[in-house]
């Protein structure tokens, strides 16, 4: 369906029908006296994007766009809008020009802005794949849903970390998009971002997955148009973008591919097409991006001068699709532009003139939901609102954009694809799985981190002087003995012994030492890859010979003898590209 073809009914702006109720702090729909006040029907399903025209297709079924019976008709233009029905216990509002009882104190601007924040963050984060959603029941009819086919966790939960898969397709749907993407494309996973939001909602990571990444696509149980199940066979060593559209694969196949690639199972997915970038940037009034050089790209039709530029609509779409004129001219360069664009969009959406404007927020949501498809576990107003409120707790300075670490495909003479970097990618995946932030969150945490890091600074004793007892506190059986042999035979830590099992299991490996053993502790931490937080200054203990010793307790994070223990320390792996949404980055 043409996302630009769905809009206002009878020339009425939906934003004009929503008015702030000062007693509840929420916006309510006000209709004309002639509008029927029947019960609001259940959610209306929109067709899958790309069907073309007012009617569409969901999984091959024709879907009629006629309004559901009982839905309140839109107000006629020019009619006076009556005040909302007064609820029991709520004082009557005085008529204009008449002195009445003192009105109920309105919420502060800050609180009003907060009411919109949840929907705003859901809206702007979905924009990573091209769509959006705001908590307004009026917009529910714009949303399309497709089955998750059991590939998700069953939906996000408020008391856990959240993982949302955002997918942008290259399908040529919508007015003016005939020249974009591949002709006749079934809609591949052209832009894919795994959004991880921490359990405590203090930080988030948006992990871009290159479309030209060579990976394995698993078997995909997929719901067919008649409701039956069909397993689409998996393929090995193919481009990641073929996880959607190819051979009839649905977004649930992309979800399964991401799980196999990263080890992270998404809670939900959201999908959108080309029109999202155009409609969202137009609705918000454009965004400011920075160019480190003049760009004239005949392939994307982007022609902009160096410096700060204000873009929207077709120009914004050209910006996020440009790759030949920036960087190395490949998909990885385009990913950087997309991340720069999303940061700019988020900064605009978080600005006061946007957050405190109900009409602007409603127009943004109206534009966004027309290009949005969600999974069946997220297909309800309540769940979407709850997700928006959870995402709305984030601060943009703690949202990190990064990309799966990759290297050129060694099997190719002419480099066209990439493969996962076996050195740094596992560490990035582990950080997401273990809910580790890529950014420092609060000033207090920065001070604490500095103090902890100081434990690693200073002189280091020779390995032959390090005396340590090793205990198993949650690692696999035999780990203490294996680590002992590694330290003695490979690292020269000869004054070490196996002290058996620890009194209790630990999640993280720790090294306890007395103040006068700090130089020994630093040497052992360097050998093992221990972080400062794993080093625990304490009282002196003795070993089996009655000599003062340190205690190394292997926790559940222990990966094996000789394997460094810093994969989940919170330090970003060396060479991994990252940026935060609060800072302006210039495309080069």
HELIX and SHEET records of a PDB file:
HELIX    1   1 UNK A    3  UNK A    5  5                                   3    
HELIX    2   2 UNK A   14  UNK A   17  5                                   4    
HELIX    3   3 UNK A  109  UNK A  126  1                                  18    
HELIX    4   4 UNK A  137  UNK A  142  5                                   6    
HELIX    5   5 UNK A  240  UNK A  243  5                                   4    
HELIX    6   6 UNK A  246  UNK A  248  5                                   3    
HELIX    7   7 UNK A  251  UNK A  262  1                                  12    
HELIX    8   8 UNK A  275  UNK A  284  1                                  10    
HELIX    9   9 UNK A  313  UNK A  321  1                                   9    
HELIX   10  10 UNK A  331  UNK A  349  1                                  19    
HELIX   11  11 UNK A  352  UNK A  355  1                                   4    
HELIX   12  12 UNK A  358  UNK A  369  1                                  12    
HELIX   13  13 UNK A  376  UNK A  378  5                                   3    
HELIX   14  14 UNK A  381  UNK A  391  1                                  11    
HELIX   15  15 UNK A  396  UNK A  398  5                                   3    
HELIX   16  16 UNK A  425  UNK A  433  1                                   9    
HELIX   17  17 UNK A  443  UNK A  453  1                                  11    
HELIX   18  18 UNK A  454  UNK A  456  5                                   3    
HELIX   19  19 UNK A  463  UNK A  465  5                                   3    
HELIX   20  20 UNK A  479  UNK A  490  1                                  12    
HELIX   21  21 UNK A  515  UNK A  517  5                                   3    
HELIX   22  22 UNK A  518  UNK A  528  1                                  11    
HELIX   23  23 UNK A  532  UNK A  534  5                                   3    
SHEET    1   A 2 UNK A  18  UNK A  21  0                                        
SHEET    2   A 2 UNK A  26  UNK A  29 -1                                        
SHEET    1   B 2 UNK A  56  UNK A  58  0                                        
SHEET    2   B 2 UNK A  61  UNK A  63 -1                                        
SHEET    1   C 8 UNK A 144  UNK A 146  0                                        
SHEET    2   C 8 UNK A 373  UNK A 375  1                                        
SHEET    3   C 8 UNK A 268  UNK A 272 -1                                        
SHEET    4   C 8 UNK A 162  UNK A 169  1                                        
SHEET    5   C 8 UNK A 189  UNK A 197 -1                                        
SHEET    6   C 8 UNK A 204  UNK A 209 -1                                        
SHEET    7   C 8 UNK A 399  UNK A 403  1                                        
SHEET    8   C 8 UNK A 578  UNK A 580 -1                                        
SHEET    1   D 2 UNK A 214  UNK A 217  0                                        
SHEET    2   D 2 UNK A 235  UNK A 239 -1                                        
SHEET    1   E 2 UNK A 220  UNK A 223  0                                        
SHEET    2   E 2 UNK A 229  UNK A 232 -1                                        
SHEET    1   F 3 UNK A 307  UNK A 311  0                                        
SHEET    2   F 3 UNK A 287  UNK A 291 -1                                        
SHEET    3   F 3 UNK A 586  UNK A 587  1                                        
SHEET    1   G 2 UNK A 295  UNK A 297  0                                        
SHEET    2   G 2 UNK A 302  UNK A 304 -1                                        
SHEET    1   H 2 UNK A 406  UNK A 408  0                                        
SHEET    2   H 2 UNK A 418  UNK A 420 -1                                        
SHEET    1   I 5 UNK A 495  UNK A 501  0                                        
SHEET    2   I 5 UNK A 467  UNK A 472  1                                        
SHEET    3   I 5 UNK A 548  UNK A 554  1                                        
SHEET    4   I 5 UNK A 510  UNK A 514 -1                                        
SHEET    5   I 5 UNK A 535  UNK A 538  1                                        
SHEET    1   J 4 UNK A 495  UNK A 501  0                                        
SHEET    2   J 4 UNK A 467  UNK A 472  1                                        
SHEET    3   J 4 UNK A 548  UNK A 554  1                                        
SHEET    4   J 4 UNK A 541  UNK A 542 -1                                        
END                                                                             
